[in-house]
Amino acid sequence: MRQEASKAELIRQAAVRVFSRKGFYKARAEEIAQEAGVAVGTIYNYFANKEEILLSIFQTEFEERIKLFRELLERNLSLPEIIQRILEAHFALLKQRGGLARVLVRERFNPGPGFEEQSIELYREMTGQLEKIISIGIKQGVVRPCHPRIVANALIGVVESISVCAMTSPEEEIDGLLQEAPHELAELIWNGLKKGGNDDK
């Protein structure tokens, strides 16, 4: 079982590199196999097609994000700290794993047949975790009354837009944007969420 999991991960990582260089639609299974150092037939032992590999890449990353959300909720952290930790983890991923970041950002907005519905489910689950965090803040009296689902989706949209901005900026600007984004967005988000607005410290 462990060997199978590691082989699937090897294929996933190779696919990330190929998708990053060529884009999902131009990439071929033969190129992924060559990158992974396996026979083409080996890919189909684990994945039915390219869409399934891409979905697996998204699932793996989204499950890590959802796991982080749950872990942060279990710890005795303030809501501003939780927001900061989530943002730091997100932008650290973009900085440390540029190829994966490009795939997540680019292919998120170009879903192919059979991928869109499943990717929506992943986003729905992640948004649900953020919605839960906002709802807890409202109950604790630290977040202003709001519609948690609307706000959760809006916040994810803001973070995604900055991610796209960073990953499509000139090479020399990317590190600076990724470095500053967590603090700037944490301030923006918390000032918009906290009860009493900017006057409430």
TORPA-4810 file (N, C-alpha, C, O; in nm, 3 decimals):
<nodes>
NODE_1_0.084_-0.121_0.000_0.000_0.000_0.000_0.087_0.125_0.000_0.059_0.220_-0.074_M
NODE_2_0.194_0.128_0.084_0.282_0.243_0.091_0.355_0.263_-0.041_0.374_0.377_-0.085_R
NODE_3_0.396_0.152_-0.106_0.466_0.163_-0.233_0.373_0.221_-0.340_0.415_0.303_-0.422_Q
NODE_4_0.246_0.178_-0.338_0.149_0.231_-0.433_0.128_0.380_-0.412_0.119_0.456_-0.508_E
NODE_5_0.119_0.421_-0.285_0.099_0.563_-0.254_0.217_0.645_-0.300_0.200_0.754_-0.355_A
NODE_6_0.340_0.593_-0.279_0.459_0.668_-0.319_0.470_0.676_-0.471_0.517_0.777_-0.525_S
NODE_7_0.426_0.571_-0.541_0.430_0.573_-0.688_0.329_0.675_-0.741_0.358_0.749_-0.835_K
NODE_8_0.210_0.678_-0.680_0.110_0.777_-0.722_0.162_0.918_-0.696_0.139_1.008_-0.777_A
NODE_9_0.230_0.938_-0.583_0.284_1.070_-0.551_0.395_1.108_-0.649_0.405_1.224_-0.689_E
NODE_10_0.476_1.011_-0.689_0.581_1.035_-0.789_0.520_1.085_-0.919_0.569_1.179_-0.980_L
NODE_11_0.412_1.021_-0.960_0.342_1.061_-1.083_0.280_1.200_-1.066_0.287_1.283_-1.157_I
NODE_12_0.221_1.225_-0.950_0.162_1.357_-0.924_0.266_1.467_-0.934_0.244_1.570_-0.998_R
NODE_13_0.381_1.446_-0.870_0.487_1.547_-0.870_0.541_1.571_-1.012_0.569_1.685_-1.050_Q
NODE_14_0.554_1.462_-1.087_0.599_1.476_-1.226_0.496_1.554_-1.307_0.531_1.638_-1.390_A
NODE_15_0.369_1.525_-1.283_0.262_1.595_-1.355_0.263_1.744_-1.322_0.241_1.827_-1.410_A
NODE_16_0.289_1.777_-1.196_0.296_1.918_-1.157_0.403_1.989_-1.240_0.380_2.100_-1.289_V
NODE_17_0.520_1.927_-1.254_0.629_1.990_-1.329_0.593_2.006_-1.477_0.620_2.110_-1.538_R
NODE_18_0.530_1.903_-1.533_0.493_1.910_-1.675_0.380_2.010_-1.697_0.386_2.091_-1.789_V
NODE_19_0.277_2.006_-1.611_0.166_2.101_-1.623_0.215_2.244_-1.606_0.166_2.336_-1.672_F
NODE_20_0.312_2.262_-1.517_0.365_2.395_-1.491_0.436_2.451_-1.614_0.424_2.569_-1.647_S
NODE_21_0.512_2.364_-1.682_0.587_2.407_-1.800_0.499_2.427_-1.922_0.514_2.525_-1.995_R
NODE_22_0.406_2.332_-1.946_0.334_2.328_-2.073_0.187_2.365_-2.062_0.122_2.395_-2.162_K
NODE_23_0.134_2.364_-1.941_-0.010_2.381_-1.925_-0.078_2.246_-1.933_-0.027_2.154_-1.996_G
NODE_24_-0.193_2.236_-1.871_-0.263_2.108_-1.864_-0.301_2.054_-2.002_-0.279_1.937_-2.031_F
NODE_25_-0.357_2.140_-2.085_-0.412_2.092_-2.212_-0.305_2.048_-2.311_-0.329_1.959_-2.393_Y
NODE_26_-0.187_2.108_-2.304_-0.080_2.072_-2.397_0.003_1.954_-2.347_0.075_1.892_-2.425_K
NODE_27_-0.005_1.925_-2.219_0.075_1.815_-2.162_0.021_1.680_-2.210_-0.099_1.662_-2.226_A
NODE_28_0.112_1.585_-2.231_0.073_1.450_-2.274_0.116_1.349_-2.167_0.212_1.370_-2.093_R
NODE_29_0.043_1.240_-2.161_0.073_1.135_-2.062_0.216_1.083_-2.080_0.283_1.050_-1.982_A
NODE_30_0.261_1.077_-2.204_0.397_1.029_-2.231_0.502_1.119_-2.166_0.605_1.072_-2.118_E
NODE_31_0.475_1.250_-2.165_0.569_1.344_-2.103_0.570_1.330_-1.952_0.675_1.341_-1.888_E
NODE_32_0.455_1.306_-1.896_0.447_1.285_-1.751_0.521_1.157_-1.713_0.593_1.154_-1.614_I
NODE_33_0.502_1.053_-1.791_0.570_0.926_-1.765_0.721_0.943_-1.773_0.795_0.893_-1.687_A
NODE_34_0.767_1.013_-1.875_0.911_1.036_-1.891_0.966_1.117_-1.773_1.074_1.087_-1.722_Q
NODE_35_0.891_1.218_-1.730_0.933_1.301_-1.616_0.939_1.219_-1.488_1.027_1.240_-1.404_E
NODE_36_0.846_1.126_-1.474_0.840_1.043_-1.353_0.935_0.924_-1.359_0.962_0.861_-1.257_A
NODE_37_0.987_0.893_-1.479_1.075_0.779_-1.494_1.001_0.646_-1.488_1.054_0.547_-1.439_G
NODE_38_0.878_0.646_-1.539_0.799_0.523_-1.538_0.742_0.501_-1.679_0.746_0.591_-1.763_V
NODE_39_0.692_0.381_-1.704_0.626_0.352_-1.832_0.490_0.420_-1.835_0.428_0.442_-1.731_A
NODE_40_0.445_0.453_-1.954_0.314_0.519_-1.968_0.204_0.434_-1.905_0.113_0.485_-1.841_V
NODE_41_0.214_0.303_-1.925_0.112_0.213_-1.869_0.103_0.221_-1.718_-0.003_0.198_-1.661_G
NODE_42_0.215_0.254_-1.654_0.216_0.265_-1.507_0.124_0.377_-1.461_0.057_0.364_-1.359_T
NODE_43_0.120_0.486_-1.537_0.031_0.598_-1.501_-0.112_0.550_-1.494_-0.187_0.586_-1.403_I
NODE_44_-0.151_0.468_-1.591_-0.291_0.425_-1.597_-0.323_0.317_-1.494_-0.439_0.278_-1.480_Y
NODE_45_-0.223_0.269_-1.424_-0.250_0.180_-1.310_-0.302_0.260_-1.191_-0.366_0.205_-1.101_N
NODE_46_-0.275_0.391_-1.191_-0.311_0.476_-1.077_-0.415_0.582_-1.113_-0.495_0.622_-1.029_Y
NODE_47_-0.412_0.627_-1.238_-0.502_0.735_-1.281_-0.563_0.700_-1.416_-0.495_0.648_-1.505_F
NODE_48_-0.692_0.729_-1.429_-0.761_0.694_-1.554_-0.721_0.786_-1.668_-0.718_0.744_-1.784_A
NODE_49_-0.689_0.912_-1.636_-0.657_1.009_-1.740_-0.590_1.132_-1.677_-0.567_1.135_-1.556_N
NODE_50_-0.560_1.231_-1.759_-0.494_1.354_-1.710_-0.583_1.428_-1.612_-0.534_1.482_-1.512_K
NODE_51_-0.713_1.431_-1.639_-0.805_1.501_-1.550_-0.799_1.444_-1.409_-0.805_1.518_-1.310_E
NODE_52_-0.788_1.312_-1.402_-0.783_1.247_-1.270_-0.653_1.281_-1.197_-0.653_1.296_-1.075_E
NODE_53_-0.544_1.295_-1.271_-0.417_1.336_-1.208_-0.431_1.478_-1.154_-0.392_1.506_-1.041_I
NODE_54_-0.487_1.567_-1.236_-0.503_1.706_-1.194_-0.595_1.715_-1.072_-0.567_1.789_-0.978_L
NODE_55_-0.703_1.640_-1.074_-0.794_1.641_-0.960_-0.724_1.590_-0.835_-0.744_1.643_-0.726_L
NODE_56_-0.641_1.488_-0.852_-0.567_1.434_-0.739_-0.471_1.538_-0.680_-0.453_1.546_-0.559_S
NODE_57_-0.409_1.618_-0.768_-0.320_1.726_-0.723_-0.400_1.825_-0.639_-0.356_1.864_-0.531_I
NODE_58_-0.516_1.865_-0.689_-0.601_1.959_-0.616_-0.648_1.899_-0.484_-0.645_1.965_-0.380_F
NODE_59_-0.692_1.773_-0.488_-0.742_1.707_-0.367_-0.635_1.704_-0.258_-0.663_1.734_-0.142_Q
NODE_60_-0.513_1.667_-0.297_-0.404_1.657_-0.200_-0.379_1.792_-0.133_-0.365_1.800_-0.011_T
NODE_61_-0.374_1.898_-0.214_-0.347_2.031_-0.160_-0.464_2.083_-0.077_-0.443_2.142_0.029_E
NODE_62_-0.585_2.062_-0.123_-0.701_2.110_-0.050_-0.717_2.036_0.082_-0.756_2.096_0.182_F
NODE_63_-0.688_1.907_0.083_-0.697_1.831_0.208_-0.597_1.884_0.310_-0.626_1.885_0.430_E
NODE_64_-0.480_1.928_0.263_-0.381_1.987_0.355_-0.433_2.118_0.413_-0.416_2.144_0.532_E
NODE_65_-0.497_2.199_0.329_-0.552_2.327_0.377_-0.663_2.302_0.478_-0.668_2.366_0.583_R
NODE_66_-0.753_2.208_0.446_-0.865_2.178_0.535_-0.813_2.123_0.668_-0.865_2.155_0.774_I
NODE_67_-0.710_2.039_0.661_-0.649_1.986_0.783_-0.593_2.098_0.868_-0.607_2.097_0.991_K
NODE_68_-0.528_2.196_0.804_-0.474_2.312_0.877_-0.587_2.389_0.943_-0.575_2.425_1.060_L
NODE_69_-0.695_2.415_0.872_-0.809_2.487_0.929_-0.857_2.416_1.056_-0.879_2.480_1.159_F
NODE_70_-0.872_2.286_1.046_-0.923_2.209_1.160_-0.827_2.212_1.278_-0.868_2.224_1.394_R
NODE_71_-0.698_2.200_1.248_-0.597_2.204_1.356_-0.596_2.340_1.425_-0.585_2.348_1.547_E
NODE_72_-0.608_2.446_1.347_-0.608_2.581_1.406_-0.731_2.603_1.494_-0.723_2.669_1.597_L
NODE_73_-0.844_2.547_1.453_-0.966_2.560_1.533_-0.954_2.488_1.667_-1.015_2.529_1.766_L
NODE_74_-0.875_2.381_1.669_-0.860_2.303_1.792_-0.763_2.369_1.891_-0.761_2.332_2.009_E
NODE_75_-0.684_2.465_1.844_-0.588_2.531_1.930_-0.648_2.658_1.989_-0.742_2.715_1.934_R
NODE_76_-0.592_2.701_2.100_-0.645_2.819_2.168_-0.585_2.946_2.109_-0.506_3.015_2.173_N
NODE_77_-0.625_2.976_1.985_-0.573_3.092_1.915_-0.685_3.194_1.895_-0.802_3.157_1.885_L
NODE_78_-0.648_3.320_1.891_-0.746_3.423_1.859_-0.777_3.417_1.710_-0.701_3.361_1.632_S
NODE_79_-0.890_3.476_1.672_-0.928_3.474_1.531_-0.826_3.546_1.442_-0.794_3.495_1.335_L
NODE_80_-0.772_3.663_1.484_-0.667_3.724_1.402_-0.546_3.633_1.382_-0.486_3.633_1.275_P
NODE_81_-0.510_3.557_1.486_-0.397_3.464_1.474_-0.428_3.353_1.374_-0.343_3.315_1.293_E
NODE_82_-0.551_3.302_1.379_-0.591_3.196_1.285_-0.583_3.248_1.142_-0.531_3.179_1.053_I
NODE_83_-0.635_3.368_1.119_-0.631_3.427_0.985_-0.487_3.442_0.937_-0.454_3.408_0.824_I
NODE_84_-0.401_3.493_1.026_-0.260_3.513_0.991_-0.193_3.381_0.956_-0.119_3.373_0.858_Q
NODE_85_-0.218_3.276_1.036_-0.155_3.145_1.012_-0.201_3.085_0.879_-0.121_3.028_0.805_R
NODE_86_-0.329_3.099_0.849_-0.381_3.046_0.722_-0.314_3.115_0.604_-0.273_3.050_0.509_I
NODE_87_-0.305_3.247_0.612_-0.244_3.323_0.503_-0.095_3.294_0.490_-0.044_3.281_0.379_L
NODE_88_-0.026_3.283_0.601_0.117_3.251_0.597_0.140_3.116_0.531_0.230_3.101_0.448_E
NODE_89_0.058_3.017_0.566_0.072_2.884_0.508_0.045_2.886_0.358_0.115_2.822_0.280_A
NODE_90_-0.058_2.960_0.318_-0.094_2.967_0.176_0.017_3.029_0.093_0.059_2.973_-0.008_H
NODE_91_0.066_3.145_0.136_0.166_3.215_0.055_0.304_3.152_0.067_0.388_3.168_-0.022_F
NODE_92_0.329_3.079_0.176_0.455_3.003_0.185_0.456_2.892_0.081_0.559_2.863_0.021_A
NODE_93_0.339_2.830_0.059_0.329_2.726_-0.044_0.360_2.785_-0.181_0.434_2.726_-0.260_L
NODE_94_0.303_2.902_-0.210_0.327_2.964_-0.340_0.475_2.996_-0.358_0.529_2.983_-0.468_L
NODE_95_0.539_3.039_-0.249_0.680_3.078_-0.257_0.772_2.958_-0.270_0.867_2.959_-0.348_K
NODE_96_0.745_2.853_-0.192_0.835_2.738_-0.186_0.813_2.640_-0.300_0.906_2.570_-0.341_Q
NODE_97_0.692_2.634_-0.352_0.661_2.535_-0.455_0.596_2.605_-0.573_0.476_2.592_-0.599_R
NODE_98_0.680_2.680_-0.644_0.630_2.764_-0.752_0.559_2.688_-0.862_0.457_2.734_-0.913_G
NODE_99_0.611_2.570_-0.900_0.547_2.491_-1.005_0.407_2.449_-0.966_0.313_2.461_-1.046_G
NODE_100_0.393_2.400_-0.844_0.261_2.360_-0.795_0.169_2.481_-0.788_0.052_2.473_-0.825_L
NODE_101_0.223_2.594_-0.741_0.142_2.715_-0.729_0.088_2.757_-0.865_-0.030_2.794_-0.876_A
NODE_102_0.172_2.752_-0.968_0.126_2.791_-1.101_0.015_2.700_-1.150_-0.081_2.745_-1.212_R
NODE_103_0.028_2.571_-1.122_-0.076_2.476_-1.163_-0.207_2.505_-1.091_-0.313_2.510_-1.153_V
NODE_104_-0.200_2.526_-0.959_-0.321_2.550_-0.881_-0.390_2.679_-0.924_-0.513_2.684_-0.934_L
NODE_105_-0.311_2.782_-0.949_-0.368_2.911_-0.986_-0.424_2.907_-1.128_-0.535_2.952_-1.153_V
NODE_106_-0.345_2.854_-1.222_-0.384_2.856_-1.364_-0.497_2.760_-1.393_-0.595_2.799_-1.458_R
NODE_107_-0.488_2.638_-1.348_-0.587_2.537_-1.385_-0.717_2.551_-1.307_-0.820_2.499_-1.348_E
NODE_108_-0.711_2.622_-1.194_-0.835_2.648_-1.119_-0.936_2.722_-1.205_-1.056_2.700_-1.192_R
NODE_109_-0.888_2.809_-1.294_-0.977_2.892_-1.373_-0.999_2.837_-1.514_-1.065_2.901_-1.596_F
NODE_110_-0.944_2.719_-1.541_-0.963_2.657_-1.672_-1.002_2.511_-1.657_-0.935_2.423_-1.712_N
NODE_111_-1.109_2.483_-1.583_-1.145_2.344_-1.559_-1.193_2.274_-1.685_-1.268_2.330_-1.765_P
NODE_112_-1.150_2.151_-1.701_-1.193_2.073_-1.816_-1.317_1.993_-1.784_-1.364_1.995_-1.670_G
NODE_113_-1.371_1.922_-1.883_-1.488_1.838_-1.861_-1.461_1.735_-1.752_-1.356_1.671_-1.751_P
NODE_114_-1.555_1.720_-1.661_-1.540_1.621_-1.555_-1.461_1.671_-1.436_-1.463_1.610_-1.329_G
NODE_115_-1.390_1.782_-1.453_-1.308_1.835_-1.345_-1.381_1.943_-1.266_-1.365_1.955_-1.145_F
NODE_116_-1.461_2.022_-1.338_-1.524_2.139_-1.276_-1.611_2.101_-1.156_-1.599_2.161_-1.049_E
NODE_117_-1.698_2.003_-1.174_-1.791_1.966_-1.067_-1.716_1.919_-0.943_-1.752_1.956_-0.831_E
NODE_118_-1.613_1.837_-0.963_-1.539_1.784_-0.849_-1.455_1.892_-0.782_-1.439_1.892_-0.660_Q
NODE_119_-1.400_1.985_-0.861_-1.322_2.094_-0.802_-1.412_2.187_-0.722_-1.370_2.242_-0.621_S
NODE_120_-1.536_2.204_-0.767_-1.632_2.285_-0.692_-1.658_2.224_-0.555_-1.671_2.296_-0.456_I
NODE_121_-1.667_2.092_-0.550_-1.688_2.024_-0.422_-1.571_2.049_-0.326_-1.591_2.070_-0.207_E
NODE_122_-1.449_2.046_-0.381_-1.332_2.073_-0.297_-1.337_2.216_-0.242_-1.311_2.238_-0.124_L
NODE_123_-1.369_2.311_-0.327_-1.379_2.450_-0.283_-1.491_2.467_-0.183_-1.478_2.544_-0.087_Y
NODE_124_-1.601_2.396_-0.204_-1.715_2.406_-0.112_-1.676_2.358_0.027_-1.714_2.417_0.128_R
NODE_125_-1.599_2.250_0.032_-1.556_2.198_0.162_-1.461_2.295_0.231_-1.472_2.318_0.351_E
NODE_126_-1.367_2.352_0.155_-1.272_2.445_0.214_-1.344_2.573_0.260_-1.315_2.626_0.367_M
NODE_127_-1.438_2.620_0.178_-1.515_2.738_0.216_-1.597_2.711_0.340_-1.615_2.799_0.424_T
NODE_128_-1.647_2.587_0.352_-1.724_2.549_0.469_-1.643_2.559_0.597_-1.696_2.599_0.701_G
NODE_129_-1.516_2.522_0.590_-1.429_2.534_0.708_-1.408_2.681_0.745_-1.409_2.716_0.863_Q
NODE_130_-1.389_2.765_0.646_-1.371_2.908_0.673_-1.501_2.969_0.726_-1.499_3.054_0.815_L
NODE_131_-1.612_2.924_0.673_-1.743_2.969_0.721_-1.759_2.934_0.869_-1.812_3.013_0.947_E
NODE_132_-1.713_2.815_0.906_-1.721_2.772_1.046_-1.637_2.863_1.136_-1.679_2.900_1.245_K
NODE_133_-1.516_2.900_1.088_-1.428_2.989_1.165_-1.497_3.124_1.187_-1.493_3.178_1.298_I
NODE_134_-1.558_3.178_1.083_-1.627_3.307_1.093_-1.746_3.297_1.189_-1.768_3.387_1.269_I
NODE_135_-1.822_3.188_1.180_-1.938_3.168_1.267_-1.896_3.162_1.414_-1.964_3.216_1.501_S
NODE_136_-1.785_3.096_1.440_-1.735_3.089_1.577_-1.700_3.230_1.627_-1.729_3.265_1.741_I
NODE_137_-1.636_3.309_1.540_-1.602_3.446_1.577_-1.725_3.529_1.611_-1.722_3.611_1.703_G
NODE_138_-1.833_3.509_1.535_-1.958_3.581_1.562_-2.013_3.540_1.699_-2.054_3.626_1.778_I
NODE_139_-2.013_3.410_1.727_-2.064_3.361_1.856_-1.979_3.412_1.972_-2.031_3.437_2.081_K
NODE_140_-1.850_3.426_1.948_-1.761_3.476_2.053_-1.773_3.627_2.072_-1.722_3.682_2.170_Q
NODE_141_-1.841_3.693_1.980_-1.861_3.837_1.991_-1.745_3.920_1.941_-1.737_4.039_1.969_G
NODE_142_-1.652_3.857_1.865_-1.537_3.932_1.815_-1.553_3.967_1.667_-1.480_4.052_1.615_V
NODE_143_-1.647_3.903_1.600_-1.673_3.929_1.458_-1.810_3.995_1.447_-1.905_3.953_1.512_V
NODE_144_-1.819_4.098_1.364_-1.945_4.168_1.343_-2.049_4.072_1.286_-2.013_3.974_1.220_R
NODE_145_-2.177_4.099_1.308_-2.281_4.016_1.247_-2.269_4.021_1.094_-2.260_4.129_1.036_P
NODE_146_-2.267_3.905_1.031_-2.254_3.899_0.886_-2.306_3.765_0.838_-2.343_3.679_0.919_C
NODE_147_-2.310_3.747_0.708_-2.350_3.619_0.648_-2.221_3.538_0.627_-2.147_3.567_0.533_H
NODE_148_-2.192_3.439_0.711_-2.064_3.367_0.705_-2.030_3.307_0.570_-1.914_3.308_0.530_P
NODE_149_-2.129_3.254_0.499_-2.100_3.190_0.372_-2.058_3.293_0.266_-1.962_3.272_0.192_R
NODE_150_-2.130_3.403_0.261_-2.095_3.508_0.166_-1.956_3.562_0.196_-1.873_3.577_0.106_I
NODE_151_-1.930_3.590_0.321_-1.800_3.647_0.360_-1.687_3.547_0.335_-1.580_3.585_0.287_V
NODE_152_-1.711_3.420_0.366_-1.608_3.317_0.344_-1.570_3.309_0.196_-1.452_3.302_0.163_A
NODE_153_-1.670_3.310_0.109_-1.642_3.305_-0.035_-1.572_3.431_-0.083_-1.484_3.425_-0.169_N
NODE_154_-1.610_3.546_-0.027_-1.546_3.671_-0.065_-1.399_3.671_-0.023_-1.314_3.718_-0.098_A
NODE_155_-1.370_3.620_0.096_-1.232_3.618_0.144_-1.145_3.526_0.059_-1.030_3.559_0.028_L
NODE_156_-1.199_3.412_0.023_-1.123_3.321_-0.064_-1.096_3.387_-0.198_-0.989_3.371_-0.256_I
NODE_157_-1.195_3.461_-0.248_-1.177_3.532_-0.374_-1.066_3.636_-0.366_-0.989_3.652_-0.460_G
NODE_158_-1.059_3.707_-0.253_-0.954_3.807_-0.234_-0.816_3.740_-0.234_-0.724_3.787_-0.302_V
NODE_159_-0.803_3.632_-0.159_-0.674_3.562_-0.151_-0.636_3.507_-0.288_-0.519_3.515_-0.327_V
NODE_160_-0.731_3.451_-0.361_-0.702_3.398_-0.494_-0.657_3.508_-0.590_-0.567_3.488_-0.671_E
NODE_161_-0.720_3.625_-0.579_-0.683_3.733_-0.671_-0.540_3.779_-0.648_-0.468_3.811_-0.743_S
NODE_162_-0.497_3.784_-0.521_-0.359_3.822_-0.491_-0.262_3.712_-0.533_-0.150_3.739_-0.575_I
NODE_163_-0.306_3.587_-0.520_-0.223_3.475_-0.565_-0.198_3.484_-0.715_-0.086_3.466_-0.761_S
NODE_164_-0.305_3.512_-0.791_-0.292_3.528_-0.936_-0.200_3.646_-0.966_-0.114_3.637_-1.054_V
NODE_165_-0.220_3.756_-0.895_-0.136_3.875_-0.915_0.011_3.841_-0.896_0.096_3.879_-0.977_C
NODE_166_0.042_3.769_-0.788_0.181_3.734_-0.759_0.240_3.642_-0.865_0.351_3.665_-0.913_A
NODE_167_0.165_3.537_-0.901_0.219_3.436_-0.991_0.226_3.483_-1.136_0.290_3.418_-1.219_M
NODE_168_0.161_3.595_-1.167_0.167_3.647_-1.304_0.249_3.776_-1.311_0.253_3.842_-1.415_T
NODE_169_0.314_3.812_-1.201_0.398_3.933_-1.198_0.536_3.903_-1.254_0.575_3.787_-1.265_S
NODE_170_0.611_4.007_-1.289_0.750_3.985_-1.331_0.828_3.910_-1.224_0.805_3.929_-1.105_P
NODE_171_0.921_3.825_-1.268_0.995_3.736_-1.179_1.055_3.809_-1.059_1.053_3.758_-0.947_E
NODE_172_1.108_3.930_-1.083_1.178_4.002_-0.976_1.082_4.058_-0.870_1.126_4.101_-0.763_E
NODE_173_0.951_4.057_-0.898_0.854_4.112_-0.803_0.784_4.005_-0.721_0.724_4.035_-0.618_E
NODE_174_0.792_3.879_-0.765_0.712_3.773_-0.703_0.744_3.754_-0.555_0.653_3.751_-0.473_I
NODE_175_0.872_3.742_-0.520_0.909_3.716_-0.381_0.859_3.826_-0.288_0.810_3.799_-0.178_D
NODE_176_0.872_3.950_-0.332_0.826_4.061_-0.248_0.677_4.058_-0.225_0.630_4.083_-0.113_G
NODE_177_0.601_4.029_-0.329_0.456_4.021_-0.315_0.415_3.908_-0.221_0.327_3.925_-0.136_L
NODE_178_0.478_3.793_-0.238_0.445_3.678_-0.153_0.486_3.702_-0.008_0.422_3.651_0.084_L
NODE_179_0.592_3.778_0.012_0.640_3.809_0.146_0.542_3.902_0.219_0.513_3.883_0.337_Q
NODE_180_0.493_4.002_0.148_0.409_4.104_0.209_0.261_4.064_0.217_0.188_4.114_0.302_E
NODE_181_0.218_3.974_0.131_0.075_3.941_0.121_0.011_3.895_0.251_-0.098_3.944_0.284_A
NODE_182_0.072_3.803_0.328_0.003_3.757_0.451_-0.031_3.871_0.546_-0.143_3.877_0.597_P
NODE_183_0.065_3.960_0.572_0.041_4.070_0.666_-0.064_4.167_0.612_-0.158_4.204_0.683_H
NODE_184_-0.049_4.208_0.485_-0.142_4.303_0.427_-0.285_4.248_0.424_-0.380_4.318_0.459_E
NODE_185_-0.298_4.122_0.383_-0.432_4.063_0.375_-0.490_4.035_0.512_-0.611_4.050_0.533_L
NODE_186_-0.406_3.994_0.608_-0.455_3.970_0.745_-0.513_4.098_0.802_-0.619_4.096_0.865_A
NODE_187_-0.445_4.211_0.781_-0.495_4.341_0.827_-0.627_4.376_0.759_-0.724_4.416_0.824_E
NODE_188_-0.629_4.362_0.628_-0.748_4.394_0.550_-0.867_4.309_0.595_-0.976_4.361_0.618_L
NODE_189_-0.845_4.179_0.607_-0.954_4.086_0.642_-1.003_4.111_0.784_-1.124_4.118_0.807_I
NODE_190_-0.911_4.125_0.878_-0.953_4.142_1.017_-1.024_4.275_1.037_-1.122_4.281_1.111_W
NODE_191_-0.977_4.382_0.973_-1.044_4.511_0.985_-1.186_4.506_0.928_-1.274_4.579_0.972_N
NODE_192_-1.206_4.421_0.830_-1.340_4.405_0.773_-1.430_4.315_0.854_-1.552_4.326_0.846_G
NODE_193_-1.371_4.226_0.933_-1.449_4.129_1.009_-1.479_4.170_1.153_-1.586_4.140_1.205_L
NODE_194_-1.386_4.238_1.216_-1.398_4.257_1.360_-1.517_4.343_1.399_-1.556_4.435_1.327_K
NODE_195_-1.572_4.312_1.512_-1.690_4.382_1.561_-1.651_4.526_1.596_-1.553_4.549_1.666_K
NODE_196_-1.729_4.619_1.548_-1.697_4.758_1.575_-1.612_4.823_1.469_-1.585_4.943_1.476_G
NODE_197_-1.566_4.743_1.367_-1.486_4.797_1.257_-1.352_4.848_1.304_-1.295_4.792_1.398_G
NODE_198_-1.300_4.951_1.240_-1.165_4.998_1.267_-1.148_5.059_1.405_-1.036_5.070_1.455_N
NODE_199_-1.259_5.099_1.469_-1.247_5.161_1.600_-1.232_5.059_1.710_-1.195_5.092_1.822_D
NODE_200_-1.262_4.932_1.678_-1.256_4.827_1.778_-1.120_4.762_1.778_-1.086_4.690_1.684_D
NODE_201_-1.041_4.786_1.879_-0.909_4.726_1.888_-0.917_4.593_1.959_-0.815_4.527_1.977_K
</nodes>
